[in-house]
């Protein structure tokens, strides 16, 4: 039986989304998922598959933004796959109109364009976990993947607590040899463009942890990996890395920030 005392992610309602374009898109997609009888995870893995992180983010009011045309094209094809009465191109146009993106000239729908399949988040996680466990310093993998909670004061004077969750967290806080207390991973597989990078930084900055935490952006996109590792942010006092998975092995590289990662390398907590 599930432990009901454990914290759970907030179940967001469409009315919670204040960004009008984000809500307009969510109002199209959410009823389709609910009527299909599929869970979010099942819908994300349905071909053409997409990242569960991206799908969840579409309904998260804290994201405050829209996705890429490629994501909407994937969604349109998934929706058409579920319901044969829906045309993928028409659905794509509806999603793009809701997101206020130009589908006529800038991002037209090409039915013959192949959507390159990505490696599902769960597959990457299952491959990554034994690699992490077998590093020099053992860790714990708690179910709680959030370090701090922020109290939000709304316009009506009421307060609410918001936590920034990560897809996977390794706990090193009980180790005397670890230079960090936690290693947090967020998976962005099958995603390109600038939006995932913005989401990643928003999540870790919103986390606002005062603990020693290493944050890692995990992707199966070599382009995304290169884009991240070429960044130079000396004013940011956080330890951040990008991890690329090609289906066989993991490659990690650090983003240049105000914190040196040499102690982490010496401790064997780098891939």
C-alpha positions in Angstrom: 0.0 0.0 0.0 1.3 3.5 -0.8 2.6 5.6 2.0 0.0 8.4 2.2 2.2 10.4 4.5 4.6 11.1 1.7 4.3 14.5 -0.1 2.7 14.4 -3.5 2.9 16.7 -6.4 0.1 19.2 -6.6 -2.7 18.4 -9.0 -3.1 21.5 -11.0 -6.4 22.7 -12.4 -6.7 24.6 -15.7 -8.0 27.6 -13.8 -4.7 27.8 -12.0 -2.9 28.7 -15.2 -2.6 32.5 -15.5 -0.8 32.6 -18.9 -3.6 32.9 -21.4 -1.9 31.2 -24.3 -0.6 28.3 -22.1 -4.1 27.8 -20.7 -5.7 27.9 -24.2 -3.4 25.1 -25.3 -4.0 23.1 -22.1 -7.7 23.4 -22.6 -7.4 21.6 -25.9 -5.0 18.8 -24.7 -6.2 18.0 -21.2 -9.8 16.8 -22.2 -8.3 14.6 -24.9 -6.0 12.8 -22.4 -8.8 12.5 -19.8 -11.3 11.1 -22.3 -8.7 8.6 -23.6 -8.5 6.9 -20.2 -4.7 7.1 -20.5 -2.5 8.4 -17.7 -0.1 11.3 -18.4 2.8 8.8 -18.5 0.9 6.5 -21.0 0.0 9.4 -23.2 3.5 10.7 -23.3 4.9 7.3 -24.3 2.3 6.8 -27.0 3.9 7.2 -30.5 5.2 9.6 -31.5 6.5 9.7 -27.9 7.4 12.9 -26.0 8.9 13.8 -22.7 6.7 13.4 -19.7 8.5 16.4 -18.2 7.3 18.6 -21.1 3.8 17.2 -20.9 3.4 17.9 -17.2 4.9 21.3 -17.6 2.1 22.3 -20.0 -0.4 22.1 -17.2 1.9 23.6 -14.5 0.9 27.3 -13.7 4.4 28.0 -12.5 5.8 27.3 -16.0 4.1 30.4 -17.5 4.9 29.8 -21.1 4.3 27.9 -24.3 6.1 25.0 -26.0 7.8 24.7 -29.4 6.0 24.1 -32.7 7.7 20.6 -32.8 6.0 19.8 -29.5 2.6 20.8 -30.8 3.2 18.8 -34.0 3.9 15.7 -31.8 0.8 16.4 -29.7 -1.4 16.7 -32.8 -0.2 13.4 -34.2 -0.7 11.7 -30.9 -4.2 13.1 -30.6 -5.0 12.0 -34.1 -3.7 8.5 -33.3 -6.1 8.3 -30.3 -9.1 9.7 -32.2 -9.4 8.7 -35.9 -12.1 11.5 -36.4 -9.4 14.1 -35.7 -7.1 15.3 -38.4 -3.5 15.8 -37.2 -3.0 18.9 -39.4 -6.2 20.5 -38.2 -5.3 19.7 -34.6 -1.8 21.2 -35.1 -3.4 24.4 -36.5 -5.7 24.7 -33.5 -2.8 24.2 -31.0 -0.7 26.7 -32.9 -3.5 29.3 -33.0 -4.0 28.8 -29.2 -0.3 29.4 -28.7 -0.4 32.4 -31.0 2.3 30.9 -33.2 2.5 31.3 -37.0 1.7 27.9 -38.6 1.0 29.4 -42.1 4.4 30.6 -43.1 6.9 30.1 -40.3 6.0 26.7 -38.9 3.8 24.9 -41.5 2.6 21.4 -41.0 4.4 18.8 -43.1 2.7 15.4 -42.8 5.7 13.6 -44.4 8.2 15.1 -41.9 9.5 12.4 -39.7 9.5 13.0 -36.0 12.7 11.6 -34.7 11.9 9.2 -31.8 13.5 9.9 -28.5 14.5 7.7 -25.6 11.8 7.7 -23.0 12.6 9.3 -19.6 12.0 6.1 -17.7 14.4 4.2 -20.0 17.1 6.9 -19.4 16.4 6.8 -15.6 16.7 3.0 -15.4 20.0 3.2 -17.3 21.3 6.1 -15.2 20.5 4.8 -11.7 22.9 1.8 -11.7 25.6 4.1 -13.0 25.1 6.5 -10.2 24.9 3.8 -7.6 28.2 2.3 -8.7 30.1 5.6 -8.4 32.8 5.9 -5.6 30.5 7.4 -3.0 27.2 5.5 -2.3 24.0 7.5 -2.2 20.4 7.2 -1.2 17.5 7.9 -3.6 14.7 9.4 -1.6 11.2 9.7 -3.1 11.1 13.4 -2.0 12.7 15.2 -4.9 12.4 18.8 -3.6 14.8 20.7 -1.4 12.9 23.7 -0.3 9.3 25.1 -0.4 8.4 28.7 -1.1 5.4 30.5 0.4 3.4 32.4 -2.2 1.2 35.3 -1.1 -1.6 35.8 -3.6 -3.5 39.0 -4.4 -6.4 38.0 -2.3 -4.1 37.7 0.7 -4.1 33.9 1.0 -0.8 32.0 1.0 0.1 28.7 -0.6 3.2 26.6 -0.5 5.0 25.7 -3.7 7.8 23.1 -4.2 10.1 22.6 -7.1 10.4 18.9 -7.8 13.2 17.1 -9.7 12.9 13.9 -11.7 15.6 12.1 -9.7 17.5 13.0 -6.6 20.6 11.3 -5.0 21.2 12.0 -1.3 24.8 12.2 -0.1 24.1 14.3 3.0 25.2 11.5 5.4 28.6 10.9 3.7 31.7 12.6 5.1 33.5 12.3 1.8 30.9 13.8 -0.5 31.5 17.5 -1.5 27.8 17.8 -2.2 24.7 17.0 -0.2 22.4 16.2 -3.2 22.6 15.5 -6.9 19.4 16.4 -8.7 18.5 15.3 -12.2 15.9 16.6 -14.6 15.2 14.7 -17.9 14.5 16.5 -21.1 14.6 13.8 -23.7 13.3 14.2 -27.3 13.2 18.0 -26.8 15.0 20.8 -28.7 14.9 24.5 -28.7 15.4 27.1 -26.0 12.3 26.3 -23.9 13.6 23.3 -22.0 16.7 25.2 -21.0 14.6 28.1 -19.7 12.4 25.6 -17.8 15.5 23.9 -16.3 17.0 27.1 -15.0 13.7 28.3 -13.7 13.3 25.1 -11.8 16.7 25.2 -10.1 16.6 28.9 -9.4 13.1 28.6 -8.0 14.3 25.7 -5.9 16.4 28.2 -4.1 18.3 25.6 -2.1 20.9 26.8 0.4 22.3 23.2 0.5 25.2 22.0 -1.6 23.4 20.6 -4.6 24.6 19.6 -8.0 22.0 20.0 -10.8 22.1 18.0 -14.0 20.2 18.5 -17.2 19.8 15.0 -18.9 19.1 14.9 -22.6 19.3 12.6 -25.6 19.9 15.6 -27.9 23.5 16.3 -28.8 22.6 19.8 -30.0 21.0 20.6 -26.6 24.0 19.1 -24.8 26.4 21.3 -26.8 24.3 24.4 -26.3 24.2 24.0 -22.6 27.9 23.1 -22.1 29.0 26.1 -24.2 27.4 28.4 -21.6 29.5 30.7 -19.4 27.6 32.1 -16.3 30.3 33.2 -13.7 27.7 35.1 -11.7 25.7 31.9 -11.0 26.9 30.2 -7.8 25.5 26.8 -8.5 27.0 23.5 -9.7 25.3 22.6 -13.0 26.1 20.0 -15.6 24.6 18.6 -18.8 24.5 14.8 -19.4 24.1 13.4 -22.8 22.8 9.9 -23.4 23.1 8.3 -26.8 21.3 5.1 -26.0 24.5 3.3 -24.9 26.5 5.6 -22.7 26.4 8.8 -20.7 28.6 11.8 -21.3 28.8 14.6 -18.7 30.2 18.1 -19.0 29.9 21.1 -16.7 28.5 24.6 -17.4 31.0 27.3 -16.4 29.6 29.0 -13.3 31.0 30.7 -10.2 31.6 27.4 -8.5 34.5 25.1 -9.4 33.6 21.4 -9.8 37.1 19.9 -9.3 36.2 18.6 -5.8 33.3 16.7 -7.3 35.5 15.2 -9.9 38.1 14.1 -7.3 35.3 12.5 -5.2 34.2 10.5 -8.3 30.7 12.1 -8.5 31.0 12.9 -12.2 30.2 10.6 -15.1 
